[in-house]
């Protein structure tokens, strides 16, 4: 019998004693974050693969990296997600190698029925692009959920043994607590497996707290401001308030009729421009390369752009930014869904 003493961590594991308490509300919040964030990520993957992609409602399990390594002893494909704004920390998106091979085959123009199981640099790059699209959409959704901008570094995709995860982030060492958010991933009849998001417990609780904080915010109360209309000799828009408990009397606003600001001659001049053709283009991103690097480009070369996955693309009119939007697929053709129109002031500055 060995005389070595057990560490406190090993004793806690044997007794199933969890020194870090997590409330059911926090656990539900983590599941809701995963559901909303990666629901939009599944839509992005569906558009990219031109296949039906379905993610079921996730299950959240609090465990340790040591236990996760025992459950998944074989390598898997991992995308490392490092937050640089809005949140602090790193998490992993894990996919079985067989499922990743199907996605890589679809990304390269195959039908996914006979994927190449030995993943090489080309296949990993294709999988990385697919996972980047999912993660980019997920970070955009989290920005809306937390009401703050969430930014990530470009995700790094690799084949990973989970016992090496500590090299990525100290919070993923084998004795640390993690939240495992598991989804059932379905891609037509080609994939029916699981997709896992591994989050250090401290980061998961931070996310849950951000969501719960937003949900608990009271609706802003409307308080009457100073009445400036009386100083200007105008009628107040809101009637007098008799007491603090009595509701204010709201009167309809009377606006003067708007007279035409353009003369018939000016309208005629404007009509002359309506048939002028303009060149519309969409810019996904840009980068700078040396002539030597350009000459080395060939079939299958990858050029990294100065834009994160999931960010809106620029819509240009005659080479000037007019709007921003998301790339969509309509009847096997690419299209742009406008999400933001550049302000008139910015448009004028772009013309200078």
Buried (B, 14 or more C-beta within 10 A) or exposed (E): EEEEEEEEBEEBBEEEEEEEEBEEEBBBBBBBBBBBBBBBBBBBBBBBBEBEBBBEEBEBBBBBBBBBBEEBEEBBBBBBBBBEEBBEBBBBBBBBBEBBBBBBBBBBEEEBEEBEEEBEEBBBBBBBBBBBBBBBBBBBBBBEBBEEEBBBEBBBBBEBEBBEBBEBBEBBBBEBBBBBBBBBBBBBEBBEBBBBBBBBBBBBBBBBEBBBEEEEEEEEEEEEEEEEEEEEEEEEEEEEEEEEEEEEEEEEEEEEEEEEEEEEEEEEEEEEEEEEEEEEEBBEEEEEEEEEEEEEEEEEEEEEEEBBBBBBBBBBBEEEBBBBBBBEEEEEEEEBEEEEEBEEEEBEEBEE
